[in-house]
Amino acid sequence: MTHDLTDLPYAPTLARLSLALAIGLFVGIERERRHKEAGLRTFAFAALLGAAGGLLGDSFSLLAMGLLGVLVVLLNVETIRTGEGAEITTSAALFVIGYAGVLAGQGHTFTPTLLGVGTAALLAWKQPLAGFSHTLSESEMRSAVLLAILAFVVYPVLPSGTVDRWDLIDPRAAWVSVVLIAALGFVNYILLNLYGARGIEFTGFLGGLVNSTATVTELATRVREGNGELGEVAYRGIVLSTAAMLVRNGIILGLLAPEAFASASAPLALMLAGTVAAALWDRRHLWVQDESDGSASPANRVTSSVPVVSSPFALASALKFGAIFLALQIAATLAQRFLGESGLYVVSAAGGVVSSASTVASAANLATAGALSARVAGHSAIIATIASALVDLPLISRFGRDAKLTRRVTVLIGAITLLGALGAAAEYFLL
């Protein structure tokens, strides 16, 4: 299909050509700075050529890309003749910008702009990208490929919803936990290499906002792989993950059901205060120990000896957690199905074991719809939150295999549970 330029409105035509020119100039600046044979004007002309083809139709678009191919051949012949070698990267960039020009000529805006920005970024970040790729080990590459397979190959082909006649098994929901564990492990590995053991604390808080149970499992696994050397920093990561979980659940409840949040605010505040106190106490303990050891700061002591972790994530641990998640999911579904409304709190506990965020959101939605009172929804959210914290204990014991860490987390979770129960009792009897 072809078009006559005389039939095209002036304003859209000008806008399309201007976008193509801007993209070509943007990428050409980077090539000009590096003193390449194809620089500012060449890239601008390539984008305009593609835009003209896109404006005129498919046949002219193909002709434009063919002419650009001739230009690339001449460019490489010239650079080889002068002894500079073939301009493979610049040639590829020219083709991409030419095609971006075609898209701009056809009326697209986001895609050609994204192509231009992405091309400029790849050209400008040549050295950092090359340096990063050269430092990757074989195990790291295999883990990256495996993670991509888990997330983008296996997950899409899994059936959506339950697959059994009892509506108990949801493969996609279980597989999400496997991907999450693997992804957290990969992020943990990168942060560990970049920031030392301090990176685990970042993972603890950020991962807790997504799924505290998966995050705690990953932190415990790192402790086992490091032969207990990461026990101290993993404990702080678990504290931060628990705090993030409390904040997340409170926000969900507050946004979806403000009245239910009012009923749950006292227990949530007490539990959050307990995690903050544990974090501050641990920090103070580190400072005192550093002063006695003569070191400069806790950060220096934490990052001074980082154990070598051989793999970005353990697939076996991720699969085990997926199986545990599936079993808990089935148990929660059965509890909700057979206990009915009278077993609401039991269901909340079972749901909190699987996903406290989903359980809190469900209780909040029921309260908003009038199916539950605000107080019952608030108490259900607290029970789900406590259950989410309690399930961390067997996971840490199973995956961490560190007695000291298990004892410390038991004290932490026990204190948080007690504070939550006291807060719920005070709210129930006093309000």
C-alpha positions in Angstrom: 0.0 0.0 0.0 1.4 3.4 -1.0 0.4 7.0 -0.2 0.7 10.2 -2.1 2.5 12.9 0.0 0.1 15.5 -1.4 -2.8 13.7 0.3 -1.2 13.7 3.7 -2.0 16.6 6.1 0.9 19.0 6.7 0.9 19.0 10.5 1.0 15.2 11.0 3.7 14.8 8.2 5.8 17.5 9.8 5.4 15.9 13.2 6.5 12.5 11.9 9.5 13.8 10.1 10.5 15.9 13.1 10.3 12.9 15.4 12.5 10.8 13.0 15.0 13.6 12.7 15.2 14.0 16.5 15.8 10.3 17.0 18.5 10.3 14.4 20.2 13.3 15.8 20.0 11.9 19.4 21.8 8.7 18.5 24.1 10.4 16.0 25.5 12.7 18.8 26.9 9.7 20.6 28.6 8.4 17.4 29.9 11.8 16.7 31.5 12.1 20.1 33.3 8.8 19.5 34.6 10.2 16.1 32.9 7.5 14.1 32.7 7.7 10.3 28.9 7.6 10.5 28.0 10.4 12.9 25.5 13.1 13.5 24.4 13.8 10.0 24.5 10.2 8.8 22.2 9.0 11.5 19.8 11.9 10.9 19.7 11.2 7.2 19.1 7.4 7.9 16.1 8.3 10.1 14.7 10.7 7.6 15.1 8.2 4.8 13.2 5.6 6.8 10.5 8.2 7.7 10.0 9.1 4.1 9.5 5.4 3.2 7.1 5.0 6.1 5.1 8.0 4.9 4.9 6.7 1.3 3.9 3.1 2.1 5.3 -0.5 2.5 7.0 -0.7 -0.8 8.9 2.6 -0.2 9.7 1.4 3.3 11.5 -1.7 1.9 13.2 0.5 -0.7 14.4 2.9 2.1 15.9 0.0 4.1 17.5 -1.4 1.0 19.2 2.0 0.3 20.3 2.1 3.9 21.8 -1.4 3.4 23.9 0.0 0.5 25.1 2.9 2.7 26.1 0.4 5.4 28.1 -1.6 2.9 29.9 1.5 1.6 30.6 2.6 5.1 32.3 -0.7 6.0 34.2 -0.9 2.7 35.7 2.6 3.5 36.6 1.8 7.1 38.2 -1.5 6.1 40.2 0.2 3.3 41.6 2.7 5.8 42.6 -0.1 8.2 40.0 0.7 10.9 38.1 -2.5 10.6 34.4 -3.2 10.0 31.9 -0.9 11.8 29.6 -3.7 13.0 28.1 -1.9 15.9 27.6 1.4 14.0 26.0 -0.6 11.1 23.6 -2.3 13.4 22.7 1.0 15.0 22.1 2.5 11.6 19.6 -0.2 10.7 17.8 0.2 13.9 17.5 3.9 13.5 16.4 3.5 9.9 13.6 1.2 11.0 12.7 3.6 13.8 12.4 6.3 11.1 10.0 4.0 9.2 7.8 3.5 12.3 7.8 7.3 12.9 6.8 7.8 9.3 3.9 5.4 9.7 2.6 7.4 12.7 4.1 5.5 15.7 5.6 7.5 18.5 6.4 5.4 21.5 8.1 2.5 19.7 10.5 4.6 17.6 11.3 6.8 20.6 12.1 3.8 22.7 14.2 2.3 20.0 16.2 5.5 19.7 16.7 5.9 23.5 17.6 2.2 23.8 20.1 2.4 20.9 21.8 5.4 22.4 22.0 3.8 25.8 23.6 0.6 24.4 26.1 2.7 22.4 27.0 5.0 25.4 27.3 2.2 27.9 29.6 0.1 25.8 32.4 -0.1 28.4 30.3 -0.8 31.5 28.3 -3.5 29.7 31.4 -5.1 28.3 33.1 -5.0 31.7 30.1 -6.5 33.3 29.8 -9.3 30.7 33.5 -10.2 31.0 33.2 -10.6 34.8 30.3 -13.1 34.6 31.1 -16.6 35.4 29.6 -19.7 33.8 27.3 -20.4 36.8 26.0 -16.9 36.7 25.2 -17.1 33.0 23.5 -20.4 33.5 21.5 -19.1 36.4 20.4 -16.0 34.4 19.2 -18.3 31.6 17.5 -20.6 34.0 15.7 -17.7 35.7 14.5 -16.5 32.3 13.2 -20.0 31.4 11.3 -20.2 34.7 9.7 -16.8 34.3 9.1 -16.4 30.5 9.0 -20.0 29.2 7.5 -22.2 31.9 5.1 -19.8 33.5 3.2 -18.8 30.4 2.5 -22.4 29.4 1.0 -23.4 32.8 -2.8 -23.5 32.9 -4.5 -20.6 34.5 -6.7 -21.5 37.5 -7.2 -24.8 39.2 -6.6 -28.0 37.2 -8.3 -30.6 39.4 -12.0 -31.4 39.8 -11.8 -30.3 43.5 -10.5 -26.9 42.5 -7.5 -27.2 44.9 -4.4 -27.1 42.7 -3.4 -23.9 41.0 -0.1 -24.5 39.2 0.4 -20.8 38.2 0.0 -19.5 41.7 2.5 -22.1 43.0 5.0 -21.4 40.2 4.9 -17.7 41.0 6.5 -18.5 44.3 9.2 -20.5 42.6 10.0 -17.6 40.3 9.9 -15.2 43.2 12.3 -17.2 45.2 14.7 -17.5 42.2 14.4 -13.8 41.4 15.1 -12.8 45.0 18.1 -15.1 45.1 19.5 -13.5 41.9 19.0 -10.0 43.3 20.5 -11.1 46.6 23.5 -12.5 44.8 24.0 -9.2 42.9 23.6 -7.0 46.0 26.0 -9.3 47.9 28.6 -8.8 45.2 28.1 -5.1 44.9 27.6 -4.1 48.6 28.9 -7.0 50.5 26.7 -8.5 53.2 24.9 -5.1 53.5 23.1 -5.9 50.3 21.2 -8.7 52.1 19.5 -6.0 54.3 18.3 -4.2 51.2 16.9 -7.4 49.8 15.2 -8.1 53.2 13.2 -4.9 53.2 12.4 -4.7 49.5 11.5 -8.4 49.3 9.3 -8.1 52.4 7.2 -5.6 50.6 6.5 -8.3 47.9 6.5 -11.6 49.8 8.1 -11.8 53.3 7.8 -15.6 53.4 9.8 -16.0 50.2 12.3 -13.4 51.3 12.9 -15.1 54.7 13.3 -18.4 52.9 16.0 -17.0 50.6 17.8 -15.3 53.5 17.9 -18.5 55.4 19.2 -20.4 52.4 22.1 -17.8 52.1 23.0 -18.5 55.7 23.3 -22.2 55.0 25.4 -21.6 51.9 27.7 -19.3 53.8 28.2 -21.8 56.6 26.6 -19.5 59.1 28.8 -16.5 58.4 25.9 -14.4 57.2 23.8 -15.2 60.3 24.0 -11.7 61.8 23.1 -9.8 58.6 20.5 -12.3 57.7 18.8 -11.7 61.0 18.7 -8.0 60.3 17.3 -8.8 56.9 14.5 -10.9 58.5 13.7 -8.1 60.9 13.5 -5.6 58.0 11.4 -8.0 56.0 9.0 -8.5 58.8 8.7 -4.7 59.3 8.1 -4.3 55.6 5.3 -6.9 55.7 3.6 -5.1 58.6 3.8 -1.8 56.7 2.5 -3.3 53.5 -0.5 -5.0 55.2 -1.4 -1.9 57.1 -1.4 0.2 53.9 -3.5 -2.4 52.1 -6.0 -2.4 54.9 -6.0 1.4 55.3 -6.6 2.0 51.6 -9.3 -0.7 51.1 -11.2 -0.5 54.4 -10.3 2.5 56.6 -12.7 1.5 59.4 -11.2 -2.0 59.5 -7.7 -0.4 59.7 -8.9 1.6 62.7 -9.7 -1.7 64.5 -6.3 -3.2 63.5 -4.1 -0.1 64.0 -3.2 -0.7 67.6 -2.0 -4.3 67.1 -0.2 -3.4 63.9 1.5 -0.4 65.6 2.7 -2.5 68.5 4.1 -5.2 66.2 5.9 -2.7 64.1 7.3 -1.0 67.2 8.6 -4.4 68.3 10.4 -4.9 65.0 11.9 -1.4 65.1 13.0 -2.0 68.7 14.7 -5.3 67.6 16.4 -3.5 64.7 17.7 -0.7 67.0 18.8 -3.1 69.7 20.7 -5.2 67.1 22.3 -2.0 65.8 23.4 -0.9 69.2 24.8 -4.4 69.9 26.9 -4.1 66.7 28.3 -0.7 67.8 29.2 -2.0 71.2 30.9 -5.0 69.7 32.7 -2.9 67.2 34.1 -0.6 69.9 35.4 -3.6 71.8 37.0 -5.0 68.6 38.4 -1.6 67.7 36.7 -1.5 64.2 35.5 1.6 62.6 31.8 0.9 62.1 29.3 -1.9 61.9 29.2 -1.6 58.1 33.0 -2.3 58.0 32.7 -5.3 60.2 29.7 -6.7 58.3 31.3 -6.3 54.9 34.9 -7.2 55.9 34.4 -10.9 55.4 31.8 -11.9 52.9 31.6 -15.7 52.2 31.7 -16.8 48.6 28.4 -17.8 47.3 28.8 -20.2 44.3 25.4 -19.7 42.6 22.9 -16.8 42.2 20.1 -19.0 43.4 19.3 -22.6 44.3 16.7 -24.1 42.1 16.2 -27.0 44.5 15.3 -24.6 47.3 12.9 -22.7 45.0 11.1 -25.8 44.0 10.9 -27.0 47.6 9.3 -23.7 48.6 6.9 -24.0 45.6 5.8 -27.4 46.9 5.3 -26.0 50.4 3.3 -23.1 49.1 1.1 -25.5 47.1 0.5 -27.6 50.1 -0.4 -24.6 52.2 -2.6 -23.3 49.4 -4.6 -26.5 49.4 -4.9 -26.5 53.2 -6.2 -22.9 53.2 -8.7 -23.7 50.5 -10.1 -26.7 52.3 -10.3 -24.8 55.6 -12.3 -22.0 53.9 -14.5 -24.5 52.1 -15.5 -26.7 55.1 -15.4 -24.3 58.0 -17.5 -21.5 56.5 -18.1 -18.2 58.3 -17.7 -19.7 61.7 -14.1 -20.6 60.8 -13.3 -17.2 59.4 -10.4 -16.7 61.8 -9.0 -20.2 61.0 -9.2 -19.4 57.3 -7.4 -16.1 57.9 -4.6 -17.9 59.7 -4.4 -20.4 56.9 -4.5 -17.7 54.3 -1.9 -15.7 56.1 0.5 -18.6 55.9 0.1 -18.6 52.1 -0.2 -14.9 51.4 -1.0 -12.4 54.1 -1.3 -9.6 51.6 -4.0 -11.4 49.7 -5.8 -12.4 52.9 -5.8 -8.9 54.3 -7.1 -7.5 51.0 -9.9 -10.2 50.9 -10.9 -9.3 54.5 -10.9 -5.6 53.6 -13.0 -6.1 50.5 -15.5 -8.1 52.5 -15.7 -5.3 55.0 -16.2 -2.7 52.3 -18.9 -4.8 50.7 -20.7 -5.1 54.1 -20.2 -8.9 54.3 -18.0 -8.5 57.4 -18.0 -6.0 60.2 -15.0 -3.6 60.3 -13.8 -5.1 63.7 -14.0 -8.7 62.4 -12.1 -7.7 59.2 -9.5 -6.0 61.3 -9.0 -9.0 63.5 -8.8 -11.2 60.5 -6.0 -9.0 59.1 -4.1 -9.2 62.3 -4.4 -13.0 62.5 -3.2 -13.3 58.9 -0.3 -11.0 59.6 0.7 -13.0 62.7 0.4 -16.3 60.8 2.7 -14.9 58.1 5.3 -14.2 60.7 4.9 -17.5 62.5 5.4 -19.6 59.3 8.9 -18.1 59.0 10.1 -20.2 62.0 9.9 -23.7 60.4 11.2 -22.3 57.1 14.2 -20.7 58.7 14.9 -24.0 60.6 14.4 -26.1 57.5 16.4 -24.0 55.0 18.9 -22.1 57.3 20.0 -24.9 59.5 21.5 -22.4 61.9 20.5 -22.9 65.6 21.5 -19.4 66.7 19.6 -17.7 63.9 16.5 -19.9 64.6 16.7 -19.0 68.3 16.9 -15.3 67.6 14.1 -15.3 65.1 12.0 -17.3 67.5 12.4 -14.6 70.2 11.6 -11.9 67.6 8.5 -13.6 66.2 7.3 -14.6 69.7 7.6 -11.0 70.9 5.7 -9.7 67.8 3.0 -12.3 68.2 2.5 -11.4 71.9 2.4 -7.7 71.1 -0.2 -8.3 68.3 -2.3 -10.4 70.6 -2.1 -7.8 73.4 -3.1 -5.1 71.0 -6.0 -7.0 69.6 -7.2 -7.9 73.1 -6.9 -4.3 74.2 -8.9 -3.1 71.2 -11.6 -5.8 71.8 -12.2 -5.1 75.4 -11.5 -1.4 75.7 -13.1 -0.1 72.5 
